[in-house]
Each structure stands twice: as C-alpha cells, then as structure tokens.
Amino acid sequence: MNYITKLQQDRGEVTERLLAMKDRIQELRVHLSGSKFGPQADGTRGDWMSTADIQNWLRYIEDPTIEEERDGKA
C-alpha cells in the first residue's frame, strides 16, 4: 500500500471515529435532559450524577469497541 492510500485510509478511520463520538455525546446530552435530572416532584434537586456514571459515559464515548446503548447505568 502506498503512502497516500494509507493516509486516506487513516483519515477515513479517524472521521468515522469522530462521527461516532459525536453521536455518543448527543446520547449523553439526551440522557442529561431527561426528567431524572430535572426538579423533582418533592422540590429537591435532581441534577446530581455520580462520578462513576460520568467515568462510564466517558469510556463509552471514547472507546469505539463499546457498542451497547447507554441507559444511564454502568
């Protein structure tokens, strides 16, 4: 494989990965806009999220081998 072909292939792979990351970031935005994180019926705050959940989301966003849909659970 020549150098130009390799660069084109690498560029395609990077583009695919960036698009996948963008989609996963949007999934996180949708998750965070759910009623679970808004004001609660009893007036308490519902905008808390555990650091473990955030770490799991970041792994999901960064790792292209993780294929499962996120539902807010680890």
mmCIF file of the N, C-alpha and C atoms, coordinates in Angstrom:
data_MODEL
# 
_entry.id   MODEL 
# 
loop_
_atom_site.group_PDB 
_atom_site.id 
_atom_site.type_symbol 
_atom_site.label_atom_id 
_atom_site.label_alt_id 
_atom_site.label_comp_id 
_atom_site.label_asym_id 
_atom_site.label_entity_id 
_atom_site.label_seq_id 
_atom_site.pdbx_PDB_ins_code 
_atom_site.Cartn_x 
_atom_site.Cartn_y 
_atom_site.Cartn_z 
_atom_site.occupancy 
_atom_site.B_iso_or_equiv 
_atom_site.pdbx_formal_charge 
_atom_site.auth_seq_id 
_atom_site.auth_comp_id 
_atom_site.auth_asym_id 
_atom_site.auth_atom_id 
_atom_site.pdbx_PDB_model_num 
ATOM 1   N N  . MET A 1 1  ? 0.865   -1.170 0.000  1.00 0.00 ? 1  MET A N  1 
ATOM 2   C CA . MET A 1 1  ? 0.000   0.000  0.000  1.00 0.00 ? 1  MET A CA 1 
ATOM 3   C C  . MET A 1 1  ? 0.911   1.231  0.000  1.00 0.00 ? 1  MET A C  1 
ATOM 4   N N  . ASN A 1 2  ? 0.598   2.161  -0.866 1.00 0.00 ? 2  ASN A N  1 
ATOM 5   C CA . ASN A 1 2  ? 1.443   3.354  -0.904 1.00 0.00 ? 2  ASN A CA 1 
ATOM 6   C C  . ASN A 1 2  ? 1.041   4.347  0.186  1.00 0.00 ? 2  ASN A C  1 
ATOM 7   N N  . TYR A 1 3  ? 1.878   5.315  0.366  1.00 0.00 ? 3  TYR A N  1 
ATOM 8   C CA . TYR A 1 3  ? 1.730   6.271  1.464  1.00 0.00 ? 3  TYR A CA 1 
ATOM 9   C C  . TYR A 1 3  ? 0.420   7.057  1.367  1.00 0.00 ? 3  TYR A C  1 
ATOM 10  N N  . ILE A 1 4  ? 0.062   7.528  0.181  1.00 0.00 ? 4  ILE A N  1 
ATOM 11  C CA . ILE A 1 4  ? -1.162  8.329  0.010  1.00 0.00 ? 4  ILE A CA 1 
ATOM 12  C C  . ILE A 1 4  ? -2.390  7.486  0.345  1.00 0.00 ? 4  ILE A C  1 
ATOM 13  N N  . THR A 1 5  ? -2.409  6.261  -0.128 1.00 0.00 ? 5  THR A N  1 
ATOM 14  C CA . THR A 1 5  ? -3.536  5.367  0.162  1.00 0.00 ? 5  THR A CA 1 
ATOM 15  C C  . THR A 1 5  ? -3.659  5.134  1.657  1.00 0.00 ? 5  THR A C  1 
ATOM 16  N N  . LYS A 1 6  ? -2.539  4.943  2.318  1.00 0.00 ? 6  LYS A N  1 
ATOM 17  C CA . LYS A 1 6  ? -2.549  4.736  3.777  1.00 0.00 ? 6  LYS A CA 1 
ATOM 18  C C  . LYS A 1 6  ? -3.086  5.964  4.494  1.00 0.00 ? 6  LYS A C  1 
ATOM 19  N N  . LEU A 1 7  ? -2.659  7.150  4.074  1.00 0.00 ? 7  LEU A N  1 
ATOM 20  C CA . LEU A 1 7  ? -3.165  8.381  4.682  1.00 0.00 ? 7  LEU A CA 1 
ATOM 21  C C  . LEU A 1 7  ? -4.668  8.530  4.470  1.00 0.00 ? 7  LEU A C  1 
ATOM 22  N N  . GLN A 1 8  ? -5.146  8.203  3.292  1.00 0.00 ? 8  GLN A N  1 
ATOM 23  C CA . GLN A 1 8  ? -6.579  8.289  3.007  1.00 0.00 ? 8  GLN A CA 1 
ATOM 24  C C  . GLN A 1 8  ? -7.361  7.301  3.879  1.00 0.00 ? 8  GLN A C  1 
ATOM 25  N N  . GLN A 1 9  ? -6.828  6.117  4.041  1.00 0.00 ? 9  GLN A N  1 
ATOM 26  C CA . GLN A 1 9  ? -7.477  5.121  4.892  1.00 0.00 ? 9  GLN A CA 1 
ATOM 27  C C  . GLN A 1 9  ? -7.504  5.601  6.343  1.00 0.00 ? 9  GLN A C  1 
ATOM 28  N N  . ASP A 1 10 ? -6.375  6.101  6.829  1.00 0.00 ? 10 ASP A N  1 
ATOM 29  C CA . ASP A 1 10 ? -6.309  6.609  8.198  1.00 0.00 ? 10 ASP A CA 1 
ATOM 30  C C  . ASP A 1 10 ? -7.301  7.747  8.409  1.00 0.00 ? 10 ASP A C  1 
ATOM 31  N N  . ARG A 1 11 ? -7.380  8.638  7.433  1.00 0.00 ? 11 ARG A N  1 
ATOM 32  C CA . ARG A 1 11 ? -8.308  9.770  7.533  1.00 0.00 ? 11 ARG A CA 1 
ATOM 33  C C  . ARG A 1 11 ? -9.750  9.283  7.623  1.00 0.00 ? 11 ARG A C  1 
ATOM 34  N N  . GLY A 1 12 ? -10.091 8.292  6.822  1.00 0.00 ? 12 GLY A N  1 
ATOM 35  C CA . GLY A 1 12 ? -11.434 7.730  6.873  1.00 0.00 ? 12 GLY A CA 1 
ATOM 36  C C  . GLY A 1 12 ? -11.755 7.126  8.228  1.00 0.00 ? 12 GLY A C  1 
ATOM 37  N N  . GLU A 1 13 ? -10.795 6.415  8.802  1.00 0.00 ? 13 GLU A N  1 
ATOM 38  C CA . GLU A 1 13 ? -11.000 5.804  10.114 1.00 0.00 ? 13 GLU A CA 1 
ATOM 39  C C  . GLU A 1 13 ? -11.175 6.866  11.200 1.00 0.00 ? 13 GLU A C  1 
ATOM 40  N N  . VAL A 1 14 ? -10.369 7.916  11.125 1.00 0.00 ? 14 VAL A N  1 
ATOM 41  C CA . VAL A 1 14 ? -10.480 8.998  12.113 1.00 0.00 ? 14 VAL A CA 1 
ATOM 42  C C  . VAL A 1 14 ? -11.820 9.705  11.975 1.00 0.00 ? 14 VAL A C  1 
ATOM 43  N N  . THR A 1 15 ? -12.251 9.929  10.750 1.00 0.00 ? 15 THR A N  1 
ATOM 44  C CA . THR A 1 15 ? -13.541 10.581 10.518 1.00 0.00 ? 15 THR A CA 1 
ATOM 45  C C  . THR A 1 15 ? -14.682 9.746  11.092 1.00 0.00 ? 15 THR A C  1 
ATOM 46  N N  . GLU A 1 16 ? -14.647 8.439  10.854 1.00 0.00 ? 16 GLU A N  1 
ATOM 47  C CA . GLU A 1 16 ? -15.672 7.552  11.409 1.00 0.00 ? 16 GLU A CA 1 
ATOM 48  C C  . GLU A 1 16 ? -15.681 7.603  12.927 1.00 0.00 ? 16 GLU A C  1 
ATOM 49  N N  . ARG A 1 17 ? -14.512 7.603  13.520 1.00 0.00 ? 17 ARG A N  1 
ATOM 50  C CA . ARG A 1 17 ? -14.425 7.637  14.986 1.00 0.00 ? 17 ARG A CA 1 
ATOM 51  C C  . ARG A 1 17 ? -14.967 8.950  15.538 1.00 0.00 ? 17 ARG A C  1 
ATOM 52  N N  . LEU A 1 18 ? -14.640 10.058 14.886 1.00 0.00 ? 18 LEU A N  1 
ATOM 53  C CA . LEU A 1 18 ? -15.150 11.353 15.340 1.00 0.00 ? 18 LEU A CA 1 
ATOM 54  C C  . LEU A 1 18 ? -16.666 11.425 15.223 1.00 0.00 ? 18 LEU A C  1 
ATOM 55  N N  . LEU A 1 19 ? -17.219 10.896 14.154 1.00 0.00 ? 19 LEU A N  1 
ATOM 56  C CA . LEU A 1 19 ? -18.674 10.895 13.992 1.00 0.00 ? 19 LEU A CA 1 
ATOM 57  C C  . LEU A 1 19 ? -19.339 10.026 15.063 1.00 0.00 ? 19 LEU A C  1 
ATOM 58  N N  . ALA A 1 20 ? -18.732 8.882  15.378 1.00 0.00 ? 20 ALA A N  1 
ATOM 59  C CA . ALA A 1 20 ? -19.272 8.020  16.430 1.00 0.00 ? 20 ALA A CA 1 
ATOM 60  C C  . ALA A 1 20 ? -19.226 8.727  17.775 1.00 0.00 ? 20 ALA A C  1 
ATOM 61  N N  . MET A 1 21 ? -18.125 9.428  18.048 1.00 0.00 ? 21 MET A N  1 
ATOM 62  C CA . MET A 1 21 ? -18.008 10.164 19.309 1.00 0.00 ? 21 MET A CA 1 
ATOM 63  C C  . MET A 1 21 ? -19.053 11.272 19.373 1.00 0.00 ? 21 MET A C  1 
ATOM 64  N N  . LYS A 1 22 ? -19.282 11.942 18.273 1.00 0.00 ? 22 LYS A N  1 
ATOM 65  C CA . LYS A 1 22 ? -20.297 12.998 18.236 1.00 0.00 ? 22 LYS A CA 1 
ATOM 66  C C  . LYS A 1 22 ? -21.679 12.423 18.541 1.00 0.00 ? 22 LYS A C  1 
ATOM 67  N N  . ASP A 1 23 ? -21.994 11.269 17.958 1.00 0.00 ? 23 ASP A N  1 
ATOM 68  C CA . ASP A 1 23 ? -23.277 10.619 18.236 1.00 0.00 ? 23 ASP A CA 1 
ATOM 69  C C  . ASP A 1 23 ? -23.407 10.243 19.705 1.00 0.00 ? 23 ASP A C  1 
ATOM 70  N N  . ARG A 1 24 ? -22.335 9.742  20.289 1.00 0.00 ? 24 ARG A N  1 
ATOM 71  C CA . ARG A 1 24 ? -22.378 9.332  21.694 1.00 0.00 ? 24 ARG A CA 1 
ATOM 72  C C  . ARG A 1 24 ? -22.483 10.536 22.628 1.00 0.00 ? 24 ARG A C  1 
ATOM 73  N N  . ILE A 1 25 ? -21.861 11.632 22.253 1.00 0.00 ? 25 ILE A N  1 
ATOM 74  C CA . ILE A 1 25 ? -22.008 12.861 23.044 1.00 0.00 ? 25 ILE A CA 1 
ATOM 75  C C  . ILE A 1 25 ? -23.459 13.320 23.000 1.00 0.00 ? 25 ILE A C  1 
ATOM 76  N N  . GLN A 1 26 ? -24.089 13.208 21.838 1.00 0.00 ? 26 GLN A N  1 
ATOM 77  C CA . GLN A 1 26 ? -25.508 13.578 21.732 1.00 0.00 ? 26 GLN A CA 1 
ATOM 78  C C  . GLN A 1 26 ? -26.364 12.657 22.605 1.00 0.00 ? 26 GLN A C  1 
ATOM 79  N N  . GLU A 1 27 ? -26.031 11.363 22.647 1.00 0.00 ? 27 GLU A N  1 
ATOM 80  C CA . GLU A 1 27 ? -26.747 10.443 23.537 1.00 0.00 ? 27 GLU A CA 1 
ATOM 81  C C  . GLU A 1 27 ? -26.660 10.911 24.980 1.00 0.00 ? 27 GLU A C  1 
ATOM 82  N N  . LEU A 1 28 ? -25.478 11.362 25.397 1.00 0.00 ? 28 LEU A N  1 
ATOM 83  C CA . LEU A 1 28 ? -25.296 11.851 26.759 1.00 0.00 ? 28 LEU A CA 1 
ATOM 84  C C  . LEU A 1 28 ? -26.138 13.101 26.992 1.00 0.00 ? 28 LEU A C  1 
ATOM 85  N N  . ARG A 1 29 ? -26.171 13.998 26.018 1.00 0.00 ? 29 ARG A N  1 
ATOM 86  C CA . ARG A 1 29 ? -26.992 15.213 26.154 1.00 0.00 ? 29 ARG A CA 1 
ATOM 87  C C  . ARG A 1 29 ? -28.474 14.858 26.337 1.00 0.00 ? 29 ARG A C  1 
ATOM 88  N N  . VAL A 1 30 ? -28.953 13.895 25.554 1.00 0.00 ? 30 VAL A N  1 
ATOM 89  C CA . VAL A 1 30 ? -30.350 13.464 25.679 1.00 0.00 ? 30 VAL A CA 1 
ATOM 90  C C  . VAL A 1 30 ? -30.576 12.858 27.063 1.00 0.00 ? 30 VAL A C  1 
ATOM 91  N N  . HIS A 1 31 ? -29.643 12.030 27.500 1.00 0.00 ? 31 HIS A N  1 
ATOM 92  C CA . HIS A 1 31 ? -29.740 11.410 28.829 1.00 0.00 ? 31 HIS A CA 1 
ATOM 93  C C  . HIS A 1 31 ? -29.838 12.477 29.922 1.00 0.00 ? 31 HIS A C  1 
ATOM 94  N N  . LEU A 1 32 ? -28.994 13.497 29.819 1.00 0.00 ? 32 LEU A N  1 
ATOM 95  C CA . LEU A 1 32 ? -28.975 14.546 30.840 1.00 0.00 ? 32 LEU A CA 1 
ATOM 96  C C  . LEU A 1 32 ? -30.203 15.447 30.800 1.00 0.00 ? 32 LEU A C  1 
ATOM 97  N N  . SER A 1 33 ? -30.884 15.493 29.663 1.00 0.00 ? 33 SER A N  1 
ATOM 98  C CA . SER A 1 33 ? -32.068 16.345 29.578 1.00 0.00 ? 33 SER A CA 1 
ATOM 99  C C  . SER A 1 33 ? -33.335 15.616 30.030 1.00 0.00 ? 33 SER A C  1 
ATOM 100 N N  . GLY A 1 34 ? -33.198 14.356 30.429 1.00 0.00 ? 34 GLY A N  1 
ATOM 101 C CA . GLY A 1 34 ? -34.341 13.580 30.901 1.00 0.00 ? 34 GLY A CA 1 
ATOM 102 C C  . GLY A 1 34 ? -34.866 14.087 32.244 1.00 0.00 ? 34 GLY A C  1 
ATOM 103 N N  . SER A 1 35 ? -36.066 13.659 32.560 1.00 0.00 ? 35 SER A N  1 
ATOM 104 C CA . SER A 1 35 ? -36.727 14.112 33.790 1.00 0.00 ? 35 SER A CA 1 
ATOM 105 C C  . SER A 1 35 ? -35.976 13.683 35.055 1.00 0.00 ? 35 SER A C  1 
ATOM 106 N N  . LYS A 1 36 ? -35.171 12.650 34.946 1.00 0.00 ? 36 LYS A N  1 
ATOM 107 C CA . LYS A 1 36 ? -34.412 12.173 36.100 1.00 0.00 ? 36 LYS A CA 1 
ATOM 108 C C  . LYS A 1 36 ? -33.518 13.269 36.678 1.00 0.00 ? 36 LYS A C  1 
ATOM 109 N N  . PHE A 1 37 ? -33.052 14.182 35.820 1.00 0.00 ? 37 PHE A N  1 
ATOM 110 C CA . PHE A 1 37 ? -32.103 15.198 36.263 1.00 0.00 ? 37 PHE A CA 1 
ATOM 111 C C  . PHE A 1 37 ? -32.723 16.581 36.420 1.00 0.00 ? 37 PHE A C  1 
ATOM 112 N N  . GLY A 1 38 ? -34.028 16.691 36.297 1.00 0.00 ? 38 GLY A N  1 
ATOM 113 C CA . GLY A 1 38 ? -34.692 17.977 36.488 1.00 0.00 ? 38 GLY A CA 1 
ATOM 114 C C  . GLY A 1 38 ? -35.191 18.111 37.912 1.00 0.00 ? 38 GLY A C  1 
ATOM 115 N N  . PRO A 1 39 ? -35.910 19.193 38.172 1.00 0.00 ? 39 PRO A N  1 
ATOM 116 C CA . PRO A 1 39 ? -36.521 19.350 39.508 1.00 0.00 ? 39 PRO A CA 1 
ATOM 117 C C  . PRO A 1 39 ? -37.450 18.174 39.799 1.00 0.00 ? 39 PRO A C  1 
ATOM 118 N N  . GLN A 1 40 ? -37.372 17.670 41.015 1.00 0.00 ? 40 GLN A N  1 
ATOM 119 C CA . GLN A 1 40 ? -38.176 16.521 41.414 1.00 0.00 ? 40 GLN A CA 1 
ATOM 120 C C  . GLN A 1 40 ? -39.538 16.977 41.943 1.00 0.00 ? 40 GLN A C  1 
ATOM 121 N N  . ALA A 1 41 ? -40.478 16.052 41.997 1.00 0.00 ? 41 ALA A N  1 
ATOM 122 C CA . ALA A 1 41 ? -41.839 16.359 42.438 1.00 0.00 ? 41 ALA A CA 1 
ATOM 123 C C  . ALA A 1 41 ? -41.867 16.902 43.866 1.00 0.00 ? 41 ALA A C  1 
ATOM 124 N N  . ASP A 1 42 ? -40.923 16.456 44.697 1.00 0.00 ? 42 ASP A N  1 
ATOM 125 C CA . ASP A 1 42 ? -40.901 16.925 46.082 1.00 0.00 ? 42 ASP A CA 1 
ATOM 126 C C  . ASP A 1 42 ? -40.109 18.223 46.247 1.00 0.00 ? 42 ASP A C  1 
ATOM 127 N N  . GLY A 1 43 ? -39.664 18.806 45.126 1.00 0.00 ? 43 GLY A N  1 
ATOM 128 C CA . GLY A 1 43 ? -38.954 20.080 45.179 1.00 0.00 ? 43 GLY A CA 1 
ATOM 129 C C  . GLY A 1 43 ? -37.455 19.964 45.346 1.00 0.00 ? 43 GLY A C  1 
ATOM 130 N N  . THR A 1 44 ? -36.944 18.751 45.521 1.00 0.00 ? 44 THR A N  1 
ATOM 131 C CA . THR A 1 44 ? -35.494 18.583 45.677 1.00 0.00 ? 44 THR A CA 1 
ATOM 132 C C  . THR A 1 44 ? -34.807 18.655 44.316 1.00 0.00 ? 44 THR A C  1 
ATOM 133 N N  . ARG A 1 45 ? -33.499 18.819 44.371 1.00 0.00 ? 45 ARG A N  1 
ATOM 134 C CA . ARG A 1 45 ? -32.712 18.860 43.136 1.00 0.00 ? 45 ARG A CA 1 
ATOM 135 C C  . ARG A 1 45 ? -32.529 17.451 42.587 1.00 0.00 ? 45 ARG A C  1 
ATOM 136 N N  . GLY A 1 46 ? -32.606 17.335 41.293 1.00 0.00 ? 46 GLY A N  1 
ATOM 137 C CA . GLY A 1 46 ? -32.394 16.040 40.658 1.00 0.00 ? 46 GLY A CA 1 
ATOM 138 C C  . GLY A 1 46 ? -31.235 16.093 39.681 1.00 0.00 ? 46 GLY A C  1 
ATOM 139 N N  . ASP A 1 47 ? -30.383 17.090 39.842 1.00 0.00 ? 47 ASP A N  1 
ATOM 140 C CA . ASP A 1 47 ? -29.302 17.263 38.870 1.00 0.00 ? 47 ASP A CA 1 
ATOM 141 C C  . ASP A 1 47 ? -27.978 16.664 39.341 1.00 0.00 ? 47 ASP A C  1 
ATOM 142 N N  . TRP A 1 48 ? -28.042 15.653 40.196 1.00 0.00 ? 48 TRP A N  1 
ATOM 143 C CA . TRP A 1 48 ? -26.831 15.002 40.676 1.00 0.00 ? 48 TRP A CA 1 
ATOM 144 C C  . TRP A 1 48 ? -26.522 13.800 39.809 1.00 0.00 ? 48 TRP A C  1 
ATOM 145 N N  . MET A 1 49 ? -25.244 13.566 39.570 1.00 0.00 ? 49 MET A N  1 
ATOM 146 C CA . MET A 1 49 ? -24.816 12.393 38.807 1.00 0.00 ? 49 MET A CA 1 
ATOM 147 C C  . MET A 1 49 ? -23.525 11.892 39.444 1.00 0.00 ? 49 MET A C  1 
ATOM 148 N N  . SER A 1 50 ? -23.423 10.596 39.615 1.00 0.00 ? 50 SER A N  1 
ATOM 149 C CA . SER A 1 50 ? -22.232 10.054 40.278 1.00 0.00 ? 50 SER A CA 1 
ATOM 150 C C  . SER A 1 50 ? -21.016 10.162 39.360 1.00 0.00 ? 50 SER A C  1 
ATOM 151 N N  . THR A 1 51 ? -19.858 10.310 39.976 1.00 0.00 ? 51 THR A N  1 
ATOM 152 C CA . THR A 1 51 ? -18.628 10.385 39.187 1.00 0.00 ? 51 THR A CA 1 
ATOM 153 C C  . THR A 1 51 ? -18.379 9.067  38.454 1.00 0.00 ? 51 THR A C  1 
ATOM 154 N N  . ALA A 1 52 ? -18.798 7.946  39.026 1.00 0.00 ? 52 ALA A N  1 
ATOM 155 C CA . ALA A 1 52 ? -18.648 6.648  38.345 1.00 0.00 ? 52 ALA A CA 1 
ATOM 156 C C  . ALA A 1 52 ? -19.476 6.623  37.061 1.00 0.00 ? 52 ALA A C  1 
ATOM 157 N N  . ASP A 1 53 ? -20.696 7.165  37.101 1.00 0.00 ? 53 ASP A N  1 
ATOM 158 C CA . ASP A 1 53 ? -21.524 7.232  35.897 1.00 0.00 ? 53 ASP A CA 1 
ATOM 159 C C  . ASP A 1 53 ? -20.865 8.110  34.838 1.00 0.00 ? 53 ASP A C  1 
ATOM 160 N N  . ILE A 1 54 ? -20.290 9.212  35.257 1.00 0.00 ? 54 ILE A N  1 
ATOM 161 C CA . ILE A 1 54 ? -19.612 10.106 34.308 1.00 0.00 ? 54 ILE A CA 1 
ATOM 162 C C  . ILE A 1 54 ? -18.408 9.400  33.701 1.00 0.00 ? 54 ILE A C  1 
ATOM 163 N N  . GLN A 1 55 ? -17.630 8.695  34.524 1.00 0.00 ? 55 GLN A N  1 
ATOM 164 C CA . GLN A 1 55 ? -16.486 7.945  34.010 1.00 0.00 ? 55 GLN A CA 1 
ATOM 165 C C  . GLN A 1 55 ? -16.939 6.881  32.999 1.00 0.00 ? 55 GLN A C  1 
ATOM 166 N N  . ASN A 1 56 ? -18.044 6.202  33.305 1.00 0.00 ? 56 ASN A N  1 
ATOM 167 C CA . ASN A 1 56 ? -18.573 5.194  32.379 1.00 0.00 ? 56 ASN A CA 1 
ATOM 168 C C  . ASN A 1 56 ? -19.004 5.824  31.061 1.00 0.00 ? 56 ASN A C  1 
ATOM 169 N N  . TRP A 1 57 ? -19.658 6.972  31.140 1.00 0.00 ? 57 TRP A N  1 
ATOM 170 C CA . TRP A 1 57 ? -20.048 7.676  29.912 1.00 0.00 ? 57 TRP A CA 1 
ATOM 171 C C  . TRP A 1 57 ? -18.819 8.075  29.103 1.00 0.00 ? 57 TRP A C  1 
ATOM 172 N N  . LEU A 1 58 ? -17.788 8.583  29.755 1.00 0.00 ? 58 LEU A N  1 
ATOM 173 C CA . LEU A 1 58 ? -16.581 8.991  29.034 1.00 0.00 ? 58 LEU A CA 1 
ATOM 174 C C  . LEU A 1 58 ? -15.913 7.802  28.360 1.00 0.00 ? 58 LEU A C  1 
ATOM 175 N N  . ARG A 1 59 ? -15.877 6.657  29.046 1.00 0.00 ? 59 ARG A N  1 
ATOM 176 C CA . ARG A 1 59 ? -15.319 5.448  28.426 1.00 0.00 ? 59 ARG A CA 1 
ATOM 177 C C  . ARG A 1 59 ? -16.144 5.058  27.201 1.00 0.00 ? 59 ARG A C  1 
ATOM 178 N N  . TYR A 1 60 ? -17.453 5.125  27.336 1.00 0.00 ? 60 TYR A N  1 
ATOM 179 C CA . TYR A 1 60 ? -18.367 4.799  26.235 1.00 0.00 ? 60 TYR A CA 1 
ATOM 180 C C  . TYR A 1 60 ? -18.138 5.739  25.046 1.00 0.00 ? 60 TYR A C  1 
ATOM 181 N N  . ILE A 1 61 ? -17.950 7.018  25.312 1.00 0.00 ? 61 ILE A N  1 
ATOM 182 C CA . ILE A 1 61 ? -17.726 7.994  24.250 1.00 0.00 ? 61 ILE A CA 1 
ATOM 183 C C  . ILE A 1 61 ? -16.387 7.751  23.567 1.00 0.00 ? 61 ILE A C  1 
ATOM 184 N N  . GLU A 1 62 ? -15.361 7.471  24.336 1.00 0.00 ? 62 GLU A N  1 
ATOM 185 C CA . GLU A 1 62 ? -14.004 7.342  23.804 1.00 0.00 ? 62 GLU A CA 1 
ATOM 186 C C  . GLU A 1 62 ? -13.709 5.996  23.141 1.00 0.00 ? 62 GLU A C  1 
ATOM 187 N N  . ASP A 1 63 ? -14.347 4.937  23.593 1.00 0.00 ? 63 ASP A N  1 
ATOM 188 C CA . ASP A 1 63 ? -13.987 3.591  23.138 1.00 0.00 ? 63 ASP A CA 1 
ATOM 189 C C  . ASP A 1 63 ? -14.925 3.108  22.039 1.00 0.00 ? 63 ASP A C  1 
ATOM 190 N N  . PRO A 1 64 ? -14.439 3.022  20.797 1.00 0.00 ? 64 PRO A N  1 
ATOM 191 C CA . PRO A 1 64 ? -15.306 2.620  19.693 1.00 0.00 ? 64 PRO A CA 1 
ATOM 192 C C  . PRO A 1 64 ? -15.731 1.160  19.750 1.00 0.00 ? 64 PRO A C  1 
ATOM 193 N N  . THR A 1 65 ? -15.132 0.358  20.605 1.00 0.00 ? 65 THR A N  1 
ATOM 194 C CA . THR A 1 65 ? -15.493 -1.054 20.678 1.00 0.00 ? 65 THR A CA 1 
ATOM 195 C C  . THR A 1 65 ? -16.711 -1.298 21.557 1.00 0.00 ? 65 THR A C  1 
ATOM 196 N N  . ILE A 1 66 ? -17.126 -0.304 22.315 1.00 0.00 ? 66 ILE A N  1 
ATOM 197 C CA . ILE A 1 66 ? -18.312 -0.445 23.159 1.00 0.00 ? 66 ILE A CA 1 
ATOM 198 C C  . ILE A 1 66 ? -19.526 -0.137 22.293 1.00 0.00 ? 66 ILE A C  1 
ATOM 199 N N  . GLU A 1 67 ? -20.352 -1.141 22.060 1.00 0.00 ? 67 GLU A N  1 
ATOM 200 C CA . GLU A 1 67 ? -21.475 -0.997 21.135 1.00 0.00 ? 67 GLU A CA 1 
ATOM 201 C C  . GLU A 1 67 ? -22.831 -0.847 21.815 1.00 0.00 ? 67 GLU A C  1 
ATOM 202 N N  . GLU A 1 68 ? -22.909 -1.117 23.102 1.00 0.00 ? 68 GLU A N  1 
ATOM 203 C CA . GLU A 1 68 ? -24.212 -1.121 23.790 1.00 0.00 ? 68 GLU A CA 1 
ATOM 204 C C  . GLU A 1 68 ? -24.799 0.275  23.882 1.00 0.00 ? 68 GLU A C  1 
ATOM 205 N N  . GLU A 1 69 ? -26.116 0.325  23.864 1.00 0.00 ? 69 GLU A N  1 
ATOM 206 C CA . GLU A 1 69 ? -26.816 1.590  24.082 1.00 0.00 ? 69 GLU A CA 1 
ATOM 207 C C  . GLU A 1 69 ? -26.716 1.945  25.548 1.00 0.00 ? 69 GLU A C  1 
ATOM 208 N N  . ARG A 1 70 ? -26.552 3.228  25.815 1.00 0.00 ? 70 ARG A N  1 
ATOM 209 C CA . ARG A 1 70 ? -26.472 3.681  27.197 1.00 0.00 ? 70 ARG A CA 1 
ATOM 210 C C  . ARG A 1 70 ? -27.882 3.920  27.718 1.00 0.00 ? 70 ARG A C  1 
ATOM 211 N N  . ASP A 1 71 ? -28.111 3.524  28.946 1.00 0.00 ? 71 ASP A N  1 
ATOM 212 C CA . ASP A 1 71 ? -29.396 3.810  29.582 1.00 0.00 ? 71 ASP A CA 1 
ATOM 213 C C  . ASP A 1 71 ? -29.189 4.493  30.914 1.00 0.00 ? 71 ASP A C  1 
ATOM 214 N N  . GLY A 1 72 ? -27.980 5.045  31.105 1.00 0.00 ? 72 GLY A N  1 
ATOM 215 C CA . GLY A 1 72 ? -27.675 5.727  32.350 1.00 0.00 ? 72 GLY A CA 1 
ATOM 216 C C  . GLY A 1 72 ? -27.103 4.819  33.408 1.00 0.00 ? 72 GLY A C  1 
ATOM 217 N N  . LYS A 1 73 ? -27.004 3.530  33.103 1.00 0.00 ? 73 LYS A N  1 
ATOM 218 C CA . LYS A 1 73 ? -26.462 2.585  34.078 1.00 0.00 ? 73 LYS A CA 1 
ATOM 219 C C  . LYS A 1 73 ? -25.062 2.183  33.664 1.00 0.00 ? 73 LYS A C  1 
ATOM 220 N N  . ALA A 1 74 ? -24.265 1.808  34.647 1.00 0.00 ? 74 ALA A N  1 
ATOM 221 C CA . ALA A 1 74 ? -22.878 1.388  34.390 1.00 0.00 ? 74 ALA A CA 1 
ATOM 222 C C  . ALA A 1 74 ? -22.853 0.048  33.700 1.00 0.00 ? 74 ALA A C  1 
# 
